[in-house]
Structures are given as structure tokens and as C-alpha cells.
Amino acid sequence: MTTTERASARHAWALLLVLSGNMVLDATEVSLVLVALPVIGNDLGLSLLTVQWLMSGFALGFAALLPTGPRLAARFGRRRVYFGAMLGFALASVAGGLADGPALLIATRVVKGACAALTAPMGLAIIGTAYPEGPERRRAVSVYSAFGAAGFTAGLLVSGALLEAGWRWIFLLPAPVALVLLLWGLRLVPHEATARPPAPAPRLPGRDRVLLRTGLGAATLNGTYHGLLFLLTFQMQGRLGLSPWTGALALLPACVPLAVSVPFAGSLVRRHGTGRLIALGAAAPLLGYLLAVWRPPSDAYLTRTLPVLLLVGAGFVLSFAALNMRAAGSVPPSRRATAIPLYQMAVQLGAVLLLPLTAWLLTAFDDRRPALAVLAVAAAGGLAAALPGLRDGRPGPSARKETA
């Protein structure tokens, strides 16, 4: 390898670290706040229905700006949009850490979600242009995805540790990290050669039933997951009196399996097909929620809570990559730039709808079963959306190409 080739390889890896580091920041945002919710609620005197907006507000901002991302990138360029969103993310983090009331705190969460809606897909788009098609690009996408999957787990652990110093550090910590990544990225992210014509406004593809079913399945998977973790967090820190750190460790079985399995997702899809994996990935969480309704989580962690968490985690292992690949393969390449943001918006809307409903049910009833029953019904809807995909059998040519 020549000196030029070595320098190029170092540059490629440094760029990937910047993009992946920002993906970790985006992925940690939900889990960082999740563990801190009971502490924040007690400190500011917030109800369950109000404090849940610290999670669902982020998802709302994410969902709201996702469809606009391609148009902003087309008009201003990916690089400008990417760095502008990173700067906005850092400023909103500082504002959140200094906020003295729920209104400003929730508003910063919405802003951060909107910024993440730009940086996450833009990072993937930058990889698509900065790395040549073939093994190098596939390796970059795999690393980027692995960092994102590990981010939720990292957020749980960091949050449990930071809360010892105070909940405001949960909001302040991402700011300097984002600024370091921004300054480092200014030297590495390539400039675009020419401006692109504005992309057409995203529209819901009415005839694309596969994409619609896939979006529904992903929405229920994500929404029920967040609803369950919200319920369990208050169960552990409230009723059971566990420390935030212990509660965070208790939730790890729901997210570690996905982080570990991401590198093998492509081979899993090639072997079993997206339809089968999506259906199994919808059935496993449903079984977990039904088990929770029958025997609600309690202080008997090993026999009550852990099986539910493992079944929900299994759902992500089986169907997370398959859902994304099915969404990408369900539309022609010319329409993916607008169709995929709509699919990703559906994923976030699942949390936007189910988190407030879960919080309301926990407030309205002195029993967790109604909230768990709603999560089970939503999961059943996800399974119903997944079952028609079993007719597809093994992945088609487009899906196999995505996993090659």
C-alpha cells in the first residue's frame, strides 16, 4: 500500500468514525432520558403524562422533519444540512440542561428530534457518496448501523452513571460531544460537486401495500417497545425503589441482543427471507406483552420481567434489519429518496402515539394491565400486518441485493 493509499484509508475511517459517532448520539437520546424520567418528574413535580413528552417529544420532532430532509438536502446540500443540524442539536442540549420548567425542556426535546431526523439519514447518504459501491460501502454501512444499534444500550448505562451527578447532565453531556464531532467533521465530510434539483415533495405511495404494511409493523414494534420500557422504568424506580443505575441494568436484555446481532443481520435475511423474519419478529413481542398482561412485571425479575424483555428483544433481533430491507426493496430505486423517510416517519409515530396512551392509562388506572393490554393489541396489529408477507417467501432480487 502506497503512502497515498494509506492516507486515503485513514481519512475514510476517520470520516466513518465521525458519522458513526453522531449516529450514537442520536441513538442514545431516548435511552439517556428514559432512565432519568422518574428523577426529573419528582424534581419538577411533573405527572406521568407530562414527563413522557420528554421521550415522545423527541420522536415527534424526528417524525415531523423526516419527510422534509430530502428537500432541504437538495436545496442547501447534505453537508450544510448535516452540520446545521449538529449545531442545532448541541444548542438544544445546552438549553435543555439549563431549562427550569417543563415547557422549555420539552421544546428542546422536539428540536433535538428534528435535528436527529436530519443527521441520521444524511449520515447514511454521505456514506453512499463518500465510499465506492461494493465491499467498502457495505462495510461502512455495517459499522454505521452497528454504532446506531449500540447507542441505545450505551445511553442506558451512561444515564445511570450521570444521574449520580444530577439529571441536568443528561441533557448537557451531548453538547460538547456534538461540537467535537462537528469540528472534526468539517475537515472530513466531502463537499458536493454540484447542487441537485429540488426533490419532489414526499407523498404516501397509495399503491405500495408492502411499504404500508412494513411501516405499520415497524411503528408497532417501536411504539410498544418504548411504551413497555416507560412502564418498567417507573415500575422499577417507583414501586420497587431501585436506583436508576440498577433499573438501567435491568433493561439491558431488551436492547443488548440487537446490538450484538446487527453484524449478522444480512446473512440472517439471506437465509430466511424478510417475510418470515418480520412475522416472527412481530410474534415474539406479542407473546411477551400477553405474558405481561397475564403475569404483570413485579419484584420477581427473573420469572416475571426478564422473560418479557427477552421476547421483546428477540423481536428486534429477528425483524429490525428485515423491516428496513423490506422497506427499501418494496419501491423502485427512483422513489426510495422520498419513500424511505415516510417509512422512518411511521417508525417514530408509533412512539408518538403509544407513549402518551401508556402514560395516560398508568395514571387513570391503579393497575398496569390496561396499559399492557393496549401494548398487546398494538403488537397484534403489527403481527396482522406482517402475516401477508409470508407469501413472499424468500427475499426477492431487490432484497437480496440490499443484503449482498
N, C-alpha and C positions, 0 to 999 in steps of 0.2 A: 504494500500500500504506500503510495506516494504521500509527500507532505500535504499536498492539496487535498487528496482524498481523506487523509486523517482529519484535517481541519474541517472539511465538509461533514464528516461523520460526527465530530464533536458538536458542530453547530446544529445538526439535525437532532441530536439527543438533548442538547440544551433547550431547543425550541419545544421539544416534546415535554420536557420537564415543566416548562412554564405553562403550557396549555393544560397539562395534566394536573399541575398544582392548582390552577384556577378551577378545574373540574372538582377537585377535592373540596375546595372552599364552598362551591355551590352545593355539593352533596352533603356537607356537614351542617348546613344551615338549619335543616329540620331537626336533626338529632341533637344538635347543640342546645336548641331551645326546649326540646321535648322534656329533657331531664330537669330543666330549670323551671318548668311551668308551675309546679306546686309552690316553690320558693317565691317566685315572682308574684303569684296570686296572693299568698299570705302577706307579703311585704306591702303590696299596693292595695290590698283589700278588694281583689277582683273576683267576680263569680266565675264558675266554670265556663259559662257561655261567653264571657268576655275574654278570659285568658286564652281560650282555644284559638282566638283570632291571631295570636302570635304565630301559630302554625298555619292555619288556613289562610291568613292574610298573605303570607309568603307564596302559597300555592295560587292564590287569586291573582297576585301580581304577575306570577310566572305565566299563568294561563292567558291573562289579558294581553300580554305583549308578544307572545309567541307568534301569532299569525302575522304580526307587523314586521318581524325580524327580517324576512327576505326582502321586503320593500326598502327598509332602512339600509340594508347592506348594498342593495342595488343602487341606491341614490348616493350614499355617502362613502361606500367602500367598507369591506369587512374589517379592515384594520382600525379605521376611525370608530366604527360602531363598537368594536370589541374593547378598545381602550377607554372609550367614553363610558361604557357600561361598567368597566372595572373601577374607574374613578368614582362613578356614582355609587357603586357598591361600598367602597371604602368610606365615603362621606356619610352614607346612610348608617353604616356601622357605628361611626363616631356619634352621630345624632341619637341612635338608639341607646348607646351606653350612657349618654348624658340625660336622656329623657326622664322627666319627673312625673309623668302621668300616662295613662293607657292610650290616649288618643295619638300622641306623637309616637309612642312606642310601636303601636300597630301600624301607623303610617309608614314608619321606616321599614317595617317588615314587608309591606306591599311594594315599596320602592326596591328593596333588595331582591324580591322575587322577580320584578320586572327586569332588573339588571341581569339576573341569572338567566332569564329567558333569552337574553341576547348573547351572553358569553358562552353558555353551554353549546348551543348549535353552531355558533360562529367558530368556536374552537375546533369542532369537528370539520367544519367547512374549510378552515385554514389548513388542517391536516390534508384534506382532499386535494389542495393545490400545491402544498409545500413538499409533499412526498410523492415520488413516482408510483404509478399504478403497479401493483404486483406485491411481492413479499414485504417490501419496505413499508408500503402504505398499510397493509394488513397488520403488520407488527405494531405500527404506530397506533392504529385504531384499537388494537387489543390492549395496549398499555393504557391508552386514554380511558377505555371502558373499565379496566381493572381498577384504576385510580378512583373513578367515579363510584364503583361498587363498594370500594373500601372506605369511601368517605363517610357513609352513614355510621359504620362501626367506629371510625375514628372520632366522629362527633360525640357519640355516647361516652366514650372514655375520657375525652378532653373535657366535656361538660361536667362530668362527675368530679374531676380534679379541680376545675376552675371555680366551682361553686363554693369551695372552701374559702376562697378569697372574696366572694361576693358575686351575685348574679350579673352585675353590670359588665364584668369581664367577659361574659358570654357574648355580649354584643360588641365590645371593644376589640377583642382579640383579632377578628378577621381583618380589621382596617389596616394595620401595618403589614400583614401578610399580603393583602391585595396590592398595596402600594409597592412592595418589593417586587412582586410578580409583574406589576405594570412597568416599573422602571427597567427591569431585566428584559421584559418582552419588547420594549421599544427598540432594543438593539437586535432582536432576533426575528420578530414577526415580519415576513416579507411584505414589501409594498406591492400593490396590484398594478399591473402594467396599464390597464385601460379601464375606464368606467363602463359599467354594464347598463343596458337599458333597464328602466324600472320593471320589476316583476309584476305580473297581474295580481290583483287583489285576491287573497285566498278565498276559496269558496268550498262549501261542503260538497264533495262529489256524490251526487244523489244516487248514481247507479252503482257505486262501488260498495256493494254489500259486504264484501270481505273486509274492507278497510273500516267500515262502520262497526261490524261485529268485533273486529280486533280492538278498535278504540274503546268499545264498551267493556270488553274483557279486561283491558289494561286499566280502565278507570275504576272498575270494581276491585281489582287486585290492589291497586294503590290506595284507594279510598278506605277500604275495610282494614287494610294494614295500619294506616295512620289512626283510624278510629280505635282499633284494638290497643295500639301502643299508648295512646292517650288515656284510655280507660285503665290500663295496667299501671301506668306511671302514677296516677292518683291513688290507685288501689295500694300500691307498694309503699309510697311515701306518706299516704294519708292513713288508711285503715290499719296497715301493718307497721307503720312507723319506721320503715327502712330509711337509711341515709341515701342521698342522691347517688353516691358512688355505688352502693350496693344495688340500688334499683337499676342503675345503668348496666352493671354486670349481669343482672338477671335477665335483661332484654337481649343480650348478645345472641342467644340461639336463634332469634328471628332474623338476624342480618349477617352474621358471620358466614353461614353456608353459601350465600350468594357471592360474597367477596372471594371466597376460596374457589368457587366453581366457574367463575367468569372465563378463565383461560380455556376451559374445556367445553364452553357452550357451543362453539361451532361444530365440533365433532359430534356432540350430542344431537344437534339438529340434523346433521347429515345422516346419522344412523336411524333416528326415529321419526323424523319429519316434524314440521311445525304443528300440524293439526293435532297429532296425538299428544305432543308435549303441552300445548296450550290447554287441551281438555284436562289432562292430568294435573296441570298446574292450577286449574280452577277448582278441581275436585278436592285437592288436598286442603286448602284453606277452608273450604266449606265444611269439610269434616271437622276441622279444628274449631270453627265457630259453633257448630252443632254440639260438639263436645263441651264447649264452654257454657252454652245455654243449659245443657243437662247438668253439668257439674261446674259452676262458676269458679274462676280462679280464687284461691284462698291462700292461707299461710302454708298449705301443703304444696309447696312449689314443685317438687319432683313429680307428684302424681296429678296435680291439677293444672298448674300454669305451664310447666315445661312442655308437656305434650302438645298443647295448643300452639306455643311458639314454634316448635319444630315443624308442625304441619304447615303453618303459615310460611315459615322459611323454605320448606320444601316446594311450596307453590311458586316462589320466586326462582328457585334454582331450576325448576322444570320449565317455566314459561316466560321468564323475563326476556331472555335473548330471542326465544321463538316468537314472541309477540312483536318485538322490534323488527325481526327479519320478515315476518308475515306482513307487517305494515308496509315495509319498504318494497317487498316483492308484489304487493297487490295492485300497484299502479305502474304505468309505464315511466321510464326514467325522466321523460319530459315534464311529468307532473309531480315528481317527488318533492321538488323545492317548495311547493305550496301544500301538498297533501300531508307530508310528514309533520310539519308544525301543527296541523289540525289534529293529527293523532296524538302528538305530545300534549296539546292543549286538553284533550279528553282525559289523559292521564292525570293532569293536575286538577281538573274539575271534579274528579272522584273524591279527592281530599276536601275540596271546597264545599262539596255538598254533604259528605258524611261526617266530617269533623263537627260542625255546628249541631247536626242532628244528634250525634252521640253525646255531646256535652249537654244538650237540652234534655235528653232522656235521662241522663245521670242526675240531673237537677230535679226533674219532675217526679221521678220515682225513687223511693228508698230501696232500690233493688237494681242490680246490674243486668238482670236478664232481659228487660225490654231493649236496652242498648245492644246487647249481644245478639238478640233475636233479629234486630234490624240489620246488623252486620251479616248475619247468616242469610237473610233474604237477599241482600245485595250480592253476596257471593254466589247465591243460587242463580241470580240473573246473569252473572259472569259465566257460570257453567253453561247455562242455556245458550248464551251467545257463542260459546266455544264448540258445542256439540256438532253444529253443521260442518265445522272444519274437519271433522273426522273423515268425511267423504273424500277429502283431498288426498288422504294417504300420505305418501312421502312427498317431500318438498318438490315443487316444480323447478324448471330450469332457472327462473329468476332467483328463487330462494337458494338453490344450490350455488348459484354464482355469488350471492351475498356471503355465503359461509366458506367459499373456497379459499 
